[in-house]
């Protein structure tokens, strides 16, 4: 085969491969690959992820097309020639990508991500429902305020086989608290402000459907803030390697209609009564 025909064939093959790869990527990315969003701020998190994937994807493809164009344009086996270019042009070709990347990564992400950041890490709304989730090797325990609407005092020194969260019996706010192991129940559509504590090592409260992930650090009270949008049952996965039983440290979040939740909560006996 003459050399010219052969290189045309090579180009056609490479081009075909490139187009096939692009079609495959779009086909894969076009399908839903994330669990359906079940919290209000989750849509914003997904928007940031999509934005970054599209922006970096476009840059990646553009960069490779440019690379391919240069490879094609300067192919051949003649001697290498050094062609000096104007310093001004050199500066432009260096600065334009830097500015472009800065705008894409900083300005774009900040514009889309800032409101979401506020929803997740800003101060909780006054009407937020406050509950607590405690992690320990290898289970989750939920605590809800009783009729007074307040979570009572706890002290690690008070922990024993029966009082596993170390609630203070002398605190009136603690006496009527409700404790349940393995399931976290939440009212749909209400802002939630969840306190997170660990009783041993570091764990992580992770609910993919809520787009929430927060570490539990022994000795600290961490918080997770979100609004469950869709009623249903979701998995809590511990996402910090916390010991041999880490893989089975799962729990459930049950998001219930607000009236159902209120009814359920009012029917529960306090931890002291079931002591
Ligand atoms: Cu707890 Cu992993």
Boltz pocket constraint, residues with backbone or C-beta under 6 A from the ligand:
constraints:
  - pocket:
      binder: B
      contacts: [[A, 135], [A, 136], [A, 137], [A, 138], [A, 202], [A, 203], [A, 204], [A, 238], [A, 239], [A, 240], [A, 241], [A, 242], [A, 243], [A, 246], [A, 247], [A, 249]]
      max_distance: 6.0
